Amino acid sequence: MDRARAPLLALALLLLPSAAPPPPAAPPIEERSLADLGGALARGETSSVAITAAYLARIAALDGQGPALHAIIALNPDAMAEARASDARRAAHATRGPLDGLPLLIKDNIETADPVATTAGSLALKDNISHVDAPVVARLRAAGAVILAKANLSEWANIRSTRALSGWSAMGGLVRNPYALDRTACGSSSGTGAGVAASFAAAGIGTETDGSVVCPSSINGLVGLKPSIGMVSRTRVVPISHSQDTPGPMARTVRDAALLFGAMVGPDPADPTTTAAAGRAQDFTAGLRADALRGRRVAVLTPATMTPAAAALFEAALATLRRCGAVPVPVARPDLKGLEEAEQIVLQTELKADLNAYLAATPAAVRTRSLAALIAFNQREAAREMPLFGQELFLAAEQTKGLDDPAYKAARADTLRRAAGALDGMLHQAGATILVTPTYEAAWLSDTVYGDQYDGPSASGLPAMAGYPHLTVPMGAVRGLPLGLSFIGPRFSEAALLNAGYAFEQAQHGRTAPRYRPTVESGAALDPAR
């Protein structure tokens, strides 16, 4: 066993219930949904304590040993107490709703009130224990959810280097993909993606700036929802960009993602964008029907290049949409030359401003209180912080001139106008309110020499820049590696996307459980012909 993971294993064992009366038996947790487990709780077949104990035992068996997924940075030492409190509420007929007693993973750039640091994967934040819940966590806790663990991630949400290795952090090591351990789990919500896929919890919370919920969801065979900007609070979330950051749910089913999302939505006075969320909280599971696509026109964006296997899977997904009664209409992607460069200006400028504000408000034990101090820390700790890649993006961000810089303002206006215009234009071409396209292709190899090596299609950029919602749903696998189908719509169209995604999910059955294979690069196909 990796010695660095031994303390996590020991803590997992300590958190398991001890001597006194055994808890009610837990149902099997592997591949079980929030809805299934919630039903078992409601029927009195199990308890939150038993479910939480089962997840802790599974983490102990698979995260630091066995396939050693490295999906978890820290367990919550209060998780069992939260589970006992949930069981007491249920016994008193005071249950808080369908999430009460169900354990969740929280990405380790989101603060929780538990005695656990929020590190963003960096050693510089190892003492960042605020003892305060981010509002999005407070909402989940108010719904009765058990905060089980903090999930590993791409350090600083993948904004430190142009040569980054997705899923790696100095605090947590490299997250491994449970479908093939030598493949990427993508990022930056890598640990949430791999952990939920591996049934370390039925669902979890990630964050996205551009791709960080939908990529790890697609590549780990999950449903992931990047909400509209303004639906979910970003307060006490380690920031990159106030224009594009948002937490989002990650789960194994559309119903679970909808259930979790409903508990996350709401205004936060400290995050002015969320005034738009007032009155938008609802039961997002209410409209989930297998016939939700019947008669719906759907814009179809086919990437310019795809591998033959991915293209065949996409065609099969379109055939499924037709069987569901949808009318797919091909659309052309407009010329968006220069848009990614403008996005980089926005992200780097906002990173400096937003991260400086966040670091300045951290507990006194945190010594790196600005981006400049963080850069210096990484240089001092290069052996531990930069053994695989550097901090080119941090250095570029430090050189930006602030939120009043005309170049930044022009870039922000350009990204918002052109991204929203491109999506609105494609929807208008098709007379549709939903656009579908492959989310990404299959997971690439984790490469510690060259960093991420991927030049295939990505659906994340336009909805990220526009602030529009983006849902990915499993559509199948290529050589055992999952691929997702994206559903993208106008701002605040989450309910419509979830309804459409559910209908597709029920017909496609695209998710398969992970098998923890060492690699897919084996077999007769690699041998010489005889």
Secondary structure as GFF3:
##gff-version 3
##sequence-region A 1 530
A	DSSP	three_ten_helix	3	5	.	.	.	ID=ss1
A	DSSP	alpha_helix	6	15	.	.	.	ID=ss2
A	DSSP	alpha_helix	34	42	.	.	.	ID=ss3
A	DSSP	alpha_helix	48	62	.	.	.	ID=ss4
A	DSSP	beta_strand	72	75	.	.	.	ID=ss5
A	DSSP	alpha_helix	79	91	.	.	.	ID=ss6
A	DSSP	beta_strand	103	107	.	.	.	ID=ss7
A	DSSP	three_ten_helix	123	125	.	.	.	ID=ss8
A	DSSP	alpha_helix	135	142	.	.	.	ID=ss9
A	DSSP	beta_strand	146	151	.	.	.	ID=ss10
A	DSSP	three_ten_helix	155	158	.	.	.	ID=ss11
A	DSSP	beta_strand	168	169	.	.	.	ID=ss12
A	DSSP	beta_strand	173	174	.	.	.	ID=ss13
A	DSSP	alpha_helix	190	197	.	.	.	ID=ss14
A	DSSP	beta_strand	203	208	.	.	.	ID=ss15
A	DSSP	alpha_helix	214	219	.	.	.	ID=ss16
A	DSSP	beta_strand	223	226	.	.	.	ID=ss17
A	DSSP	beta_strand	246	251	.	.	.	ID=ss18
A	DSSP	alpha_helix	254	264	.	.	.	ID=ss19
A	DSSP	three_ten_helix	272	277	.	.	.	ID=ss20
A	DSSP	beta_strand	297	300	.	.	.	ID=ss21
A	DSSP	alpha_helix	308	323	.	.	.	ID=ss22
A	DSSP	beta_strand	327	330	.	.	.	ID=ss23
A	DSSP	alpha_helix	339	360	.	.	.	ID=ss24
A	DSSP	alpha_helix	371	380	.	.	.	ID=ss25
A	DSSP	alpha_helix	382	385	.	.	.	ID=ss26
A	DSSP	alpha_helix	392	398	.	.	.	ID=ss27
A	DSSP	alpha_helix	406	430	.	.	.	ID=ss28
A	DSSP	beta_strand	435	438	.	.	.	ID=ss29
A	DSSP	alpha_helix	461	466	.	.	.	ID=ss30
A	DSSP	beta_strand	470	478	.	.	.	ID=ss31
A	DSSP	beta_strand	481	488	.	.	.	ID=ss32
A	DSSP	alpha_helix	494	508	.	.	.	ID=ss33
A	DSSP	three_ten_helix	524	526	.	.	.	ID=ss34
###
